[in-house]
Amino acid sequence: MSAKPTVIEANSPADLGVAELANLFRRGALSPVEAAEAALQRIDSFDTSVNAFVYRDRATTLAMARASCERFRSGCPLGLLDGIPTSIKDLAPVAGWPVRRGSLALDPTIPAPEDSPPVARLREAGAVFVGKTATPESGSRIVTRSAVHGVTCNPYVLDRTPGGSSGGAAAALALGMGTLALGTDGAGSIRIPAAFCNLVGLKPGFGRVPSFPPSFFMPHSVTGPMARRVADVAAMLEVMARPEPRDPYAWPLPFDPAARAAEGPVGLRVAVSPTLGGLGQPDRETEAAIWTVAEVLGDSGALVEEADPEWPADPYETFMVFWEATYAGFLDSYAPEQAERMDPLLREIAARGRSIDILSYHRALAGRLAIAAAAQAFFNRYHAVLTPVMPGPAFDLQAEAPPGEAPDDWRWCPFTYLFNMTGQPAISVPADFTSDGLPIGVQLAGGAGQEETLLALATAVETRRNLTHRLPPCLGA
């Protein structure tokens, strides 16, 4: 079913991008408080329908917005993100706010003592935090449901999933409950919800966005930006990628999207691989979207051809060793009585992980290295590869996976997790809609350090496809 129509403010600040808001703030035509109130009004109006937020602190949100107002009044804003309404996925600590991770094992009354590094960079840049968004427990599902918050719905069609695990972030963005959203991605958790909700979501390469303290989920899992526009994702990543001296894996290289964006896609070599080297098969409408985007990139000056990478080992078998072993180590870091309160699926995954022997783990390490080397060899020939994000659009809200598929078997959706194993960047960008009104996103992945290249290609797709303003039905689209 589609979301019920609701009367909303025409030309609301909640629907504007970062550059538009920043320009209005500088001119004094709009204040950060008004922008924050517009985002909070969207939350009040629509969150009961989609269930995107798990924590809100209106007083703190408005205090951050008032502080931004003062900086603009005094002529010293902190940068492009100053005053921009931003949501934070509830896997990332925010100082003074609880972090639940979608888990009944964690105490909701205990505030986080400090920001995670990406959150700290956003705070230093003046972003205004509107709340924390829903996640399945510890980001362990392709849908967004947990015993803590219930189920999050897709704003485009309420009886479909927004995807996971950054599904709360995606549902919030699609409805203007913030201009930016911080997500995390360990196997597709930014790109999948972005594809299901007509959004842009970037999984940075490992090390691009600093992290601390070290996590069981490294190096597969990274923190990244989500937004409705490519330029907003780029602006957010520029802030999140700023240095963090405690992270031993953080890159010392600057991130400068403007340099590559100025050149555009002209001359970039793009491989089109609808099956990603035989790993999966998209449905008819998704494959058609892939070829539509390929034509767009070719018309924009890219050198496009069909080509498949070759994989030296089975990515699924290799990935599952890390997936299961990581959750085994993670759950075993909790007291037994806490672990018993965790999601049964999570406990099943961890139980399988405990049975993995050391030789199997080392074979998986060798497999991951071989897969990463094969991917890099492919990216020595091509600047990027164009693939599906998912084999089809958002599926039924009550399901954990499409009909006939298991929720903890990644073979049916092989297009995202591979680039978590290789540590290379990948972006989801809106490409089309299905005949029944569901968004279709496509993925562009590239070699290490190629975030700027992917953003340039995504900008060309966004410009030609022009889907940014195709909003959920409840917003009058």
Buried (B, 14 or more C-beta within 10 A) or exposed (E): EBBEEBEBEEEBBBBBBBEBBBEBBEEEEBBBBBBBBBBBBBBEBBBEBBBBBBBBBBEBBBBBBBBBBEBBEEEEBBBBBBBBBBBBBBBBBBEEBBBBBBBBBBEEEEEBEEBBBBBBBBBBBBBBBBBBBBBBBBBBBBBBBBBBBEBBBBBBBBEBBBBBBBBBBBBBBBBBBBBBBBBBBBBBBBBBBBBBBBBBBBBBBBBBBBBBEEBBBBBBBBBBBBBBBBBBBBBBBBBBBBEBEEBEBBBEEEBEBEEBBEEBBEEBBBBBBBBBBEBBBBBEBBBBBBBBBBEBBBEBBBBBEEBBBEBEBEBBEBBBBBBBBBBBBBBEEBEEEBBEBBBEBBBEBBEBBEEBEEEEEEBBEEBBBBBBEBBBEBBEEBBBBBBBBBBBBBBEBEEBBBEEBEBBEBBBBBBBBBBBBBBBBBBBBBBBBBEEBBBBBBBBBBBBBBBBBBBBBBBBBBEBBEBBEBBBBBBEE
